[in-house]
Amino acid sequence: MAITSRAPAPDGGVVAPSGPPAPPPDGLSGRSTAWAEGVERLRAAATTEPGRLRIIGAVLAALVLLFGAVAFWEISGRVTSADDVVGRSQPLSADAASIYRSLADADTASSSGFLAGSDEPREVRRRYEKDIANASRLLVSAAANTGAGEDSREQITLLSEQLPRYTGLIEQARATNKQGLPLGGAYLRYANEQMSTQLLPAAQRLYEAETGRLYTDYDDARAVPLASLGAGLLALTALVWAQRRNYRRTNRVFNHGLVAATAASLAVLLWLAAGHTVARSGLSEARTDGQESLKVLNDARIASLRARANENLTLISRGAVLADDKKSDKYDVDFTHDMKLLEAGLATASKLADDEAGRAPVTGATDGVKRWKELHTAARQTDLTGDYQGALGQVIGDKDHKEYSGTAFDTVDASLEQAVVHEQREFTRAARDGLGALDGLLTGTAALAVVGAVAALLGIGRRLSEYR
């Protein structure tokens, strides 16, 4: 049995037995007790008017600062996405389309030069070389700027590997053709097959990947800042409630600090709503009136380039490659298909054009297509009668044919290029207008939020001074 010693107290009494301290009566730890004391002090402060005012002031300042922080965060994301639309994703999408056009045009130029034989025009050769150089340059640029898109990197790698092989086949075809050997046509057809089955599909996938990224940036930039609007309405509601409470308790209509805080918060909310509405409108216009038209025009131009290449290859192959029906010339069938796509694209582009400057080149291209089809039909009939040289003159021109299908194609291509330049300019203008609507909003939001929070505290501080 344990015996606990008791020392005598100075006054003769007995002290309490030594041992561990008794636990808190409520069973809480020291930390919980401190928290409970803090809550109790806050509750006690809330029972007095000065204490309640301090709590109200702190809450108002916190809500205004929360509104400013949320607005700054959301608008920062919108500005970044809008800036990407103007300066990154749309240029990359346009570059991808240019890669496709350059490759298709190089294929067209190579077949035109091949038809001319040893008399290949220097301007045709320069056009081919320019197209290859442009495609190579844009591939390097795309590799450096396309970002982390796995699909885009795969297509750029494929294009970079296959392009030198294609140009090698073209050079073999040219060298053999100048020697007058029929093997040159086989080399050219094989090069065209590589272009049709490897290079152009890869360029198409690259274009689709970059355009998809562009549309993602569009959606991000145009997304409504719901969190900011909600936080702003909450802050304004709290400020109005505080002023109504002040009026009911003091009969004073205005508290200058709270009025200033309300004005600052309302200014941010209105600026946010108006700026985002204008930016959204500008970006929507850029997409519908610019990017959609650009996509249709690019597709139409690509169809025209493929059609011209197939028209040339019809004469080069001379029936050596048959279509799926095993009767028709494959390249002539492909030409007809591409011309239908071209006509459909021009019809859509004409509907999308919203001004005369945009409609005029589309109309010129449409007229050029009509004339092209007429000249092609005449050349095809001449070829089918066995007059190869006559058909050749009607396709690439000679001293007896000053107007030939190539001139009509040049008219179509030049008109489409003019239309693309116009729509690109319209896109850039509308997108920059949308981005410009957000200028200053970030700085203004942060500044006004701080002013509003300080004003709310000063307004409440003015009421507190009345109790001193």
NUZA-866382 format. One record per residue: residue in one letter; x, y, z of N, C-alpha, C in turn. Coordinates in steps of 0.2 Angstrom, whole numbers, plus 2048, in hexadecimal, padded with zeros to 3 digits. Example, Ala and Ser with C-alpha at 12.3 -4.5 7.8 and 13.67 -1.06 7.14 Angstrom:
! residues 2
a8427E482783E7EA8278427F0827
s8407F58238447FB824840800827
***
This chain:
! residues 468
m8047FA800800800800804806800
a80480B7FB8088117FB806816800
i80B81980380A81E80880C825805
t80782980580983080280B835808
s81183880881383C80D80F84380C
r80E84681280B84C81280F851816
a81285681381685B81781286081A
p81486282081086782481086E820
a80B87182080A87881E80D87D822
p80F88382081288882580D88982A
d80788982980288B82E800885832
g80388083280187A8357FD875832
g7FA87782C7F68738287F986E825
v7F686A8207F986581C7F8867815
v7FE8668117FE86880A7FB862806
a7F88638007F585E7FC7FB8597FA
p7F98537F97FE84E7F780184F7F0
s80884E7EF80B84F7E980984A7E4
g80984B7DE8078467D880684A7D2
p8048467CD80284A7C67FD84E7C7
p7FD8547C27F78597C37F18567C0
a7EC8587C37E58567C17E38587BA
p7E08547B67DE8567AF7D985C7AF
p7D985F7A97D48657A97CD8627AB
p7C98667AE7C28637B07BE8627AA
d7BF8657A47BB86379E7BE85E79A
g7C485B79C7C78567987CA858792
l7CB85F7907CE86278A7D686278B
s7DA8627867E18637867E286A787
g7E986C7887EA8737897E9877783
r7EA87477D7E98777767E2878775
s7DE8737777D78747767D487A77B
t7D787A7817D587F7857D6886783
a7DC8877807DE88D77D7D988F777
w7D788A7737D388C76E7CC88D771
a7CA88A7767C388B7797C389277C
e7C989477F7C989B7827C98A077D
g7CC89F7777CC8A37717C58A476F
v7C189F76E7BA89F76C7B68A3771
e7B78A17787B48A577D7B58AC77D
r7BB8AE77C7BC8B577B7B98B9775
l7B98B57707B58B876A7AE8B876B
r7AB8B376E7A48B37707A38B9775
a7A78BA77A7A68C077E7A78C677B
a7AC8C77767AC8CD7727A68CF76E
a7A38C976B79D8CA7677978CC76B
t7978CC7717928CE7757928D6776
t7978D97747978E07757988E376E
e7958E976D7958EC76679C8EE763
p7A18F07677A88F17647AA8EA762
g7A98E57667AC8DE7647A98DC75D
r7A28DD75D79E8DB7577A18DF751
l7A28E57527A58EA74C7AC8E774A
r7B08E574E7B68E374C7B68DC748
i7B18D874A7B08D27467AD8D4740
i7A98D873F7A68DA7397AB8DD734
g7AF8E17377B48E57337B98DF730
a7BB8DB7347C08D57327BD8D172C
v7B68CF72D7B38CB7287B28CF722
l7B08D57227AF8D971C7B68DA718
a7BB8DC71C7C28DC7187C48D6715
a7C38D07197C58CA7167C18C8710
l7BA8CA7107B68C870A7B88CC704
v7BA8D37057BC8D76FF7C28D46FD
l7C78D37017CE8D06FF7CD8C96FB
l7C88C56FE7C78BF6FB7C48C06F4
f7BF8C46F37BD8C66EC7C28C86E8
g7C78CD6EA7CC8CF6E67D18C96E4
a7D38C56E97D78BF6E77D48BB6E2
v7CE8B96E37CB8B46DE7CA8B76D7
a7C88BE6D77C88C16D17CF8C26CD
f7D48C36D17DB8C46CE7DD8BD6CC
w7DB8B76CF7DD8B16CD7D98AF6C7
e7D38B06C67CF8AE6C17D18B26BA
i7D18B86BB7D38BD6B67DA8BC6B3
s7DE8BA6B87E58B86B67E58B26B1
g7E18AD6B27E18A86AE7DE8A96A7
r7D98AE6A77D58B06A17DA8B469D
v7DE8B86A07E38BC69C7E88B8699
t7EB8B369D7F08AE69A7ED8AA694
s7E78A86957E48A468F7E38A8689
a7E08AE68A7DF8B36857E58B5681
d7EB8B66857F18B76827F48B267F
d7F38AB6817F58A567D7F18A5677
v7EB8A76767E78A66707EA8AB66B
v7EC8B166D7EF8B66697F68B4667
g7FA8B366C8018B266B8048AB66A
r8008A666C80389F66B7FF89A667
s7F989966A7F68936677F3894660
q7F189B65F7EE89C6587F489C653
p7FA8A06557FF8A065080289964F
l80289465480488D6537FF88A64E
s7F988B64F7F488864B7F588A644
a7F68916437F789463C7FD891639
d80389063D80988D63B808886638
a80488263C80287B63A7FF87B634
a7FA87F6337F688062C7FB882627
s80088662880588862380A882621
i80B87E62680F87862580C874620
y80587362180186E61C801872615
r8008786157FF87B60F80687B60B
s80B87C60F81287C60B813875609
l81287060C81386960A80F868604
a8088696048048685FE80686C5F8
d8088725F980A8775F48118745F1
a8158725F581C86F5F381A8695EE
d8158655F081385F5EC8118615E6
t80D8665E680A8695DF80F86C5DB
a8148705DE8198735DA81E86D5D7
s81F8685DB8238635D882085F5D2
s81A85E5D381785B5CD81685F5C7
s8158665C881586A5C281C86B5BF
g82186B5C382886B5C08298655BD
f82785F5BF8288595BC8258595B5
l81F85B5B481B85B5AE81F85F5A9
a8238655AB8268695A682D8655A4
g82F8605A783585C5A583B8605A6
s83F8605A18468645A284586B5A1
d83F86D59F83E87459F83A8775A5
e83B8745AB8388765B183987D5B2
p8348815B38348895B483888A5BA
r83C88F5BA8408915C083B8935C6
e8368965C48318995CA82E8935CD
v82C88D5C98298875CC82E8845D1
r8358845CF83A8815D383B8855DA
r83B88C5D983B8905DF83588F5E3
r82F88E5E182A88D5E582A8875E9
y82C8825E682D87B5E983287C5EF
e83887F5ED83D8805F283B8855F8
k83788A5F783588E5FC83088B600
d82B8865FD82788260182A87E606
i82F87A60483387660883787960E
a83A87F60C83D883611838886616
n83388861482E88B61982B88561D
a82A87F61A82787A61F82D878624
s83387762283887662683987B62C
r83988162A83988662F834886634
l82E88563282888563682887F63B
l82B87963882B87363C830875642
v83687864183A87A64683787E64B
s83388364983088864D82B884651
a82788064E82287C652825878657
a82B87465682E87065A830874661
a83287A66083487F66582F882669
n82988266682388666981D88266B
t81C87C668816879669814877670
g81987767581887567B81886D67D
a81486B68181586468481085F680
g80D86167B80885D67880B857675
e80A85167780D84B67580B84A66D
d80584B66B80384966580684E660
s80785466280A85965D81285765C
r81585566281C85366181D84D65D
e81884965D819843659818845651
q81484965081384B64981884F646
i81B85364B821857648827853647
t82884E64B82D84964A82C845644
l82684364382583F63C826843636
l82484A63682584E63182C84F630
s83085063583785263483B84C632
e83984663383C84063083A83F629
q83484062783183E62183384361B
l83384A61D83484F61883B84E614
p84084C61784684B61384684560F
r84284061184183B60C83D83D606
y8388416078348436028388475FD
t83C84C5FF8408505FB84584C5F7
g8478475FA84C8425F784983F5F1
l84383D5F283F8395EC83E83E5E7
i83C8445E983B84A5E384184B5DF
e84784B5E384D84D5DF84E8475DA
q84D8415DD84E83B5D884983B5D2
a84383D5D383E83E5CE8418435C9
r8438495CB84584E5C784B84C5C3
a8508495C68568475C38558415BD
t85083D5BF84F8375BA84A83A5B4
n84683F5B68428425B18468465AC
k84B8495AE84F84D5AA8538495A5
q8548425A785883E5A385383A59E
g84C83C59E84783959A84583259B
l8478305A28458295A483E8295A7
p83A8245A58338245A88338225AF
l8398205B283981E5B98388255BD
g83982A5BA8388315BE8308315C1
g82C82F5BC82582F5BE82382B5C4
a8268255C48258215CA8288245D1
y82E8275D083182A5D682C8305D8
l8298345D48258395D581E8375D9
r81B8315D681582E5D981782C5E0
y81C8295E181E8265E781F82C5EC
a8228315EA8238375EE81C83A5F0
n81783A5EB81183D5EC80D8385F1
e80E8325F180B82D5F580E82E5FD
q8148305FD817831604814838607
m81383C602810843604809842606
s80583E6037FE83D6047FD83860A
t80183360B80082F611804830617
q80983461780D83561C80D83C61F
l81084061A81184761C80B84B61D
l80684B61880084F6197FC84D61F
p7FB8466207F78446267FA84662C
a80184662D804848633803850634
a80485462E80285B62F7FB85C631
q7F785862E7F08596307EF858637
r7F285363A7F18516417F4857645
l7FA8596437FD85F6477F8865647
y7F58666417F186C6417EB86B646
e7E88656467E286464A7E4864651
a7EA8626537ED86265A7ED86965C
e7F186D6587F287465A7EB87865A
t7E78776557E087A6557DC87865C
g7DD87265E7D98706647DC87466A
r7E287566A7E58796707E388066F
l7E28826697DF8896687D888A66B
y7D488566A7CD88566C7CD884674
t7D28806777D288067E7D4886681
d7D888A67E7DA8916817D4896680
y7D089567A7CA8996797C689867F
d7C48916807BF8906867C289268C
d7C889268E7CB8946947CA89C695
a7CC89F6907CB8A66907C48A9690
r7BF8A568D7B88A868D7B48A5693
a7B78A16977B389E69D7B18A46A2
v7AB8A36A47A88A86A87AB8A86AF
p7AE8AD6B27B18AD6B97AC8AD6BE
l7A98A76BF7A38A66C47A58A76CB
a7AB8A56CD7AE8A56D47AF8AD6D6
s7B18B06D17B28B86D27AC8BB6D3
l7A78BA6CF7A18BD6CF79D8BB6D6
g79E8B56D879A8B36DE79E8B66E4
a7A48B66E47A88BA6E97A68C16EA
g7A68C46E47A48CB6E479D8CD6E7
l7988C96E57918CA6E77918C86EF
l7958C46F17958C26F87988C86FC
a79D8CB6FA7A08D16FD79C8D76FD
l7988D86F77948DE6F778E8DD6FC
t78B8D66FC7868D57007888D6708
a78E8D470A7908D57107918DD712
l7938E170D7948E870E78E8EB70F
v7898EA70A7828ED70B77F8EB712
w7808E571477D8E371A7808E7720
a7878E872078A8EC7257888F3725
q7878F671F7848FD71F77D8FD722
r7798F87207728F87227728F872A
r7768F372D7778F27347798F9737
n77E8FC73478090373777B908737
y77790873277190D73176C90C736
r76A90573776590473C767905743
r76E90574577090674C77290D74D
t77491174877691874977291D745
n76D91B74176A92073D76E924738
r77492273777992573277892172C
v77792572677592272077C91F71D
f78192371D78792171A78D92071F
n79191B71E79791A72179D91B71C
h7A092071C7A59217167A991B714
g7AC9187197B19137187AD90D715
l7A790B7177A39057147A190770D
v79F90E70C79D9107067A390F701
a7A99117037AE9116FE7B09096FD
a7AF9057027B18FE7017AC8FB6FC
t7A58FD6FD7A08FA6F87A18FD6F1
a7A39036F07A59066EA7AB9026E6
a7B09016EA7B68FE6E87B48F76E5
s7B08F36EA7AE8EC6E87A98EC6E2
l7A58F16E27A08F16DC7A48F36D5
a7A98F76D67AD8F96D07B18F36CD
v7B38EF6D27B78E96D07B28E46CC
l7AC8E36CF7A78DF6CD7A58E16C6
l7A38E76C57A18EA6BF7A68E96B9
w7AC8EB6BB7B28EB6B77B38E46B4
l7B38DF6B97B48D86B87AF8D66B3
a7A88D76B47A38D56B07A48D86A9
a7A58DF6A97A58E26A27AB8E069E
g7B18E06A17B78DE69E7B78D769B
h7B48D269F7B48CB69D7AF8CA697
t7A98CE6987A48CE6927A78D068C
v7AB8D668C7AE8D96867B38D4683
a7B78D16887BC8CC6867B98C6683
r7B48C46867B08BE6837AE8BF67C
s7AB8C567B7A88C76757AD8C766F
g7B38CA6717B98CB66C7BB8C466B
l7BC8C066F7BF8B966E7BA8B566A
s7B48B666C7AE8B26687AF8B4660
e7AF8BB65F7B08BD6597B68BB655
a7BB8BB6597C28B86567C18B1654
r7BD8AD6587BC8A66567B78A5650
t7B28A86507AC8A764B7AE8AA645
d7B08B16457B18B463F7B98B463D
g7BD8B16417C48B163F7C68AA63E
q7C78A66447CA89F6447C689B640
e7BF89B6407BB89663C7BC897635
s7BC89E6337BD89F62C7C489D629
l7C989E62E7D089C62C7D089462B
k7CD89162F7CD88962F7C9887628
v7C488A6267C08896207C588A61A
l7C889061A7CC8936157D288E614
n7D588D61A7DB8886197D9881616
d7D487F6187D28786157D087960E
a7CD87E60C7CC87F6057D2880601
r7D78846047DE8856007E187E600
i7E187A6057E48746057E186F5FF
a7DA86F5FF7D786B5FA7D986E5F3
s7DA8745F27DC8775EB7E38745E9
l7E78745EE7EE8725ED7EE86A5EB
r7EA8675EF7EA85F5EE7E785E5E7
a7E28625E57DF8615DE7E48635D9
r7E88685DA7ED86A5D57F28645D4
a7F48625DA7F985C5D97F68565D6
n7F08555D77ED84F5D47EC8505CD
e7EA8565CB7E98585C47F08565C0
n7F58595C37FC8575C07FE8505C0
l7FC84C5C57FE8455C57FA8415C1
t7F48445BF7F08405BA7F38405B3
l7F78455B17FB8455AB8018415AC
i8048415B280A83E5B38098365B3
s8048345B780382D5B780082A5B1
r7FC82E5AE7F982C5A77F58255A8
g7F18245AD7ED81E5AF7F18195B2
a7F781A5B47FB8145B77F88135BE
v7F58175C17F28165C87EA8175C8
l7E78115C97E08115C97DC8125D0
a7D68155CF7D28165D57CF80F5D8
d7CB8105DD7C98095E07C48055DB
d7C18095D77BD8055D27C18015CD
k7C88025CD7CC7FF5C87CB8015C1
k7C88065C07C68095B97C98105B8
s7C78145BD7C981B5BC7D081D5BF
d7D28225BC7D98255BE7D88275C5
k7DC8255CA7DC8275D17DD82E5D2
y7E28315CE7E38385CF7DD83D5CD
d7DA83B5C77D583E5C57CF83E5CA
v7CE8385CC7C88375D17CA83C5D8
d7D083C5DA7D28405E07D18475DE
f7D38495D87D28505D67CA8525D6
t7C684E5D47BF8505D47BC8505DC
h7BF84C5E07BD84C5E77C08535EA
d7C68545E97C985A5EC7C58615E9
m7C38615E37C08675E17B98675E4
k7B58625E67AF8625E97B08655F0
l7B68635F37B78665FA7B986D5FA
l7BC86F5F47BE8765F37B887A5F2
e7B38785EE7AD87C5ED7A987C5F3
a7A88775F77A58775FD7A887C602
g7AF87C6037B28806077B1888606
l7B18895FF7B08905FD7A98925FE
a7A488E5FE79D8905FF79D891607
t7A088D60B7A088F6127A3895614
a7A98966117AD89C6127A98A2610
s7A58A260B7A18A860879C8A960E
k7998A46117948A66167978A961C
l79D8A661E7A18A96247A48B0623
a7A58B261D7A88B861C7A38BE61E
d7A58C26227A08C76257A18CE622
d7A68CF61D7A78D661A7A98D5613
e7A98DA60F7AA8DA6087B28D8607
a7B68DA60B7BD8D860B7BE8D160B
g7BA8CE60F7BB8C66107B78C360B
r7B28C56087AE8C26037B18C25FC
a7B48C85FA7B78C95F47BC8C45F2
p7C18C25F67C68BD5F37C38B65F3
v7BE8B55F77BA8AE5F77B68AE5F0
t7B38B35EE7B08B35E87B48B25E2
g7BA8B65E37BF8B55DE7C28AD5DD
a7C28AA5E37C48A35E37BF89F5E0
t7B98A05E17B389C5DF7B389D5D7
d7B48A35D47B48A45CD7BA8A05CA
g7C08A05CE7C589D5CB7C48955CB
v7C18925D07BF88B5D07BB8895CA
k7B688D5C87B288C5C27B688C5BC
r7BA8915BB7BF8915B57C488B5B5
w7C68895BB7CB8845BC7C887D5B9
k7C287C5BC7BE8765BA7BD8765B2
e7BB87B5AF7BA87B5A87C187A5A4
l7C687D5A67CD87B5A37CF8745A4
h7CE8725AA7D086B5AC7CC8665A8
t7C58675A77C18635A37C486259C
a7C58685997C88695927CE865592
a7D38665967D98625967D885B597
r7D485959B7D285259C7D084E596
q7CB8525927C984F58C7CE84F587
t7D38545877D88535827DD84D583
d7DE84C58A7E284758B7DF84058A
l7D983F58B7D58395897D5838582
t7D683D57E7D683B5777DD839574
g7E18395797E88375777ED83D576
d7EB8435767EF8495757F284B57C
y7F884857E7FB8495847FE850584
q80285257F80585857F80085E57F
g7FA85D57B7F586257C7F2863583
a7F185D5867EE85D58D7F4860592
l7FA85F5907FF8625957FF869594
g7FF86C58E7FE87358D7F8876591
q7F38735917ED8755947ED87559C
v7F287159E7F38705A67F88755A8
i7FE8755A58048795A780587F5A3
g80287F59D803885598809884593
d80888758D80D88758880C88D584
k80F88D57E80E89357A807894577
d80488E5767FD88E5747F888F579
h7FA88E57F7F588F5857F789458A
k7F589A5897F789F58E7F289F594
e7EC89C5937E889B5997E789359A
y7E989159F7E98895A17E78885A8
s7E68825A97E38815B07E78835B6
g7EE8845B47F28865BA7F188D5BB
t7EF8915B67EE8985B87E78995BC
a7E38955BB7DD8955BF7DE8935C6
f7E288E5C77E488C5CD7E88915D1
d7EC8955CD7F089B5D07EB8A05D3
t7E68A15CF7E18A65D17DD8A45D7
v7DC89D5D77D889B5DD7DD89B5E4
d7E38995E37E88995E87E98A05EB
a7EA8A55E67EB8AC5E87E58AF5EC
s7DF8AD5E97D98B05ED7D98AD5F4
l7DA8A75F47D98A45FB7DF8A6600
e7E58A85FD7EA8AB6017E88B2604
q7E58B55FF7E28BC6017DD8BC607
a7D88B76067D38B660B7D68B4611
v7DB8AF6117DE8AD6187E18B361B
v7E58B76187E88BD61B7E38C161E
h7DD8C361A7D88C761D7D58C4623
e7D38BE6237D08BB6297D58BA62F
q7DC8B962E7E18B96337E18C0636
r7E18C56327E18CC6357DB8CD639
e7D58CB6377CF8CC63B7CF8C8641
f7D28C26417D38BE6477D78C264C
t7DD8C464A7E18C864E7DE8CE651
r7DB8D264D7D78D86507D28D6655
a7CE8D16547C98D06597CC8CD65F
a7D18C865E7D48C56647D78CA669
r7DB8CF6657DF8D46697DA8D966D
d7D48DA6697CF8DE66D7CC8DB673
g7CB8D46727C98D06787CE8D067E
l7D48CF67C7DA8CF6817DA8D6684
g7D98DC6807DA8E26827D58E4688
a7CF8E16877CA8E268C7CC8E0693
l7D18DC6947D38DA69A7D98DE69D
d7DB8E36997E18E769B7DF8EB6A1
g7E48EB6A67E38EF6AC7DF8EB6B1
l7DB8E66AF7D68E36B47DA8E06BA
l7DF8DD6B97E38D96BE7E68DF6C3
t7E98E46C17EC8E96C57E68EC6C9
g7E18EE6C57DB8F26C87D78EE6CD
t7D78E76CC7D38E36D17D78E26D7
a7DE8E16D77E28E16DD7E28E86E1
a7E28ED6DD7E28F46E17DC8F56E4
l7D68F46E07D08F66E37CE8F16E9
a7D08EB6E97CF8E66EE7D28E96F5
v7D88EB6F47DC8ED6FA7D98F46FC
v7D78F86F87D38FE6FA7CD8FD6FD
g7C98F86FB7C38F66FE7C38F3705
a7C88EF7067C98EC70C7CC8F1711
v7D08F670F7D28FB7147CD900716
a7C89017117C39067127BE903717
a7BD8FC7167B88F971A7BB8F9722
l7C18F87227C48F87297C48FF72C
l7C59047287C490B72A7BD90D72C
g7B990B7287B290C72A7AF909730
i7B19037317B09007387B490373D
g7BA90573C7BE9097417BB90F743
r7B891373E7B49197407AF918745
r7AB9127447A69117497A990F750
l7AE90B7507B19097567B490F75A
s7B69157567B891A75A7B391E75E
e7AD91D75C7A79207607A791D767
y7AA9177687A991476F7AF915773
r7B49197717B991B7757B8921779
***
